[in-house]
Each structure stands twice: as C-alpha cells, then as structure tokens.
Amino acid sequence: MKIIPAIDLIDGKCVRLSQGDYDTKKVYNEKPLEVAKQFENIGITNLHLVDLDGAKARHIVNHGVLKAIADNTHLDIDFGGGIKSNADIELAFASGAKQVTAGTIAVKNKSLFMTWLEHYTAKKIILGADVKDGNIAIQGWRSKTEVTIWAFLDYYVKQGVEYVICTDISKDGMLSGSSMELYADILKKYPQIKLIASGGVSTISEVEELSKMGLYGSIIGKAIYENRISLEELSEFISN
C-alpha cells in the first residue's frame, strides 16, 4: 500500500482543517516545498496536494506551489481542488501534476468529467468520492448532494474509472480512526479499482491494518502534522 501524505493549501501555506470547515484552519508550515522534501527524503513517492483556496473559488489558485514541488522533487503529485474547466485541468498538468482528482465536476458535469477521462485516460484522472452520511459532498465538502456513494461509484466504475479517493468527511482531520468498514465494503463490491483511503488515520497500527485490507493507498495528513505518526515510523513502514 502506498503512503500518500497530504498537503492542503490556503494562501500558499500548508494547513489542515477539521471536517472540511475553513474556520478550523491551522497553519503547520508556511513553506509547502520544505514539507514535500521531508516526505521525499524518507522514501515517500506520492503526494496528495489539495488547493483549498481553489475549492472555494471554483478555479485553481495555488498552481505556483504545485509547480514548485513538481520542479524540485521527484514526487508523483495528485492535485485537486478547484478543477472545474478544461483550462483548470490543463493548468494542473502543465504545472506538474501526474494525476488530477476531480469530485465536484463528476457530480455537476458528468459529460465534462467523461471527456477528461477519455482524453487523459483513467491512469491520470482520480475520482474523488467525498462521503457525508452516506451521500456525496461537493464544493470543498460544503454541499451535500442526494447522490449516494453507491450510485456514484456504480456509475463511474462502469465508465472505466480506475482510481478512487474515498474520504469520510466525518472522520477527516478528527484523528478518530478510518472508515474501515466503508472501505472494506467498497473493495468487496469493486475489487477492480485502486482505492485510496482518506480521513481519520491516527496511528501507525491503523496504517498497517489498512494495508492488510488490500487498499492501493492511504492518504495521511493531520496525524503527521500533529506527530501522532512520525516520519521515522512511516519510513520503517515503507522499507518493510
């Protein structure tokens, strides 16, 4: 299982929120490139970079940070937040993203999402499935839809989606544990997808448990920044 640290960006700084609430913002580092290099130095190969300003503004804002990290590390970056148009997705890839995560657009504009899936291929487009009380949430988690997680996945797995990031919003940033039951159910129903778990990871033992489930990857954010999981522990996990 790939360990995928998260860097969430507001005003070009590395921050974390709780349950997607912008009022809970906590700045952890004003230099995201330094953080990314720390991850790379312990053997991390992937990075989840989220433009929270972009999610709010509905267009990419922090593409400069994306470019700086892409130009100065060898990390494979998946980038999300504010990708709502062809210009946005072109900018993301031009700035160095290896993959793009799209969630809101997959709900609001299925035809555009499908155009991206066909043009860039399923290797480069990650479906963002953000879940709140069993339904998909969009626009930086500020709006809950009537679309269930199962209807959402059913539709897009049939369309050929390969990568899925599933975030249980109730868990995100709370350090209260992952939604292992939900991930297990998804893997059972859709064994063909590369499922990336996100939200709530709080200990290295939990990372080990997630790994045994057969997940493609696990995104870890606040647990790293709050020193619940050390870089040394992650390094040992990766080397094993």
Buried (B, 14 or more C-beta within 10 A) or exposed (E): BBBBBBBBBBEBBBBBBBBBBBEEBEEBBEEBBEBBBBBBEBBBEBBBBBBBBBBBBBBBBBBEBBBBBBEEBEBBBBBBBBBBBEEBBEBBBEBBBBBBBBBBBBBBBEEBBBEBBEEBEBEBBBBBBBBBEEBBBBBBBEEBBEBBBEEBBEBBBEBEBBBBBBBBBBBBBBBEBBBBEBBEEBBEEBEEBBBBBBBBBBBBEBBEBBBEBEBBBBBBBBBBBBEBBEBEBBBEBBEE
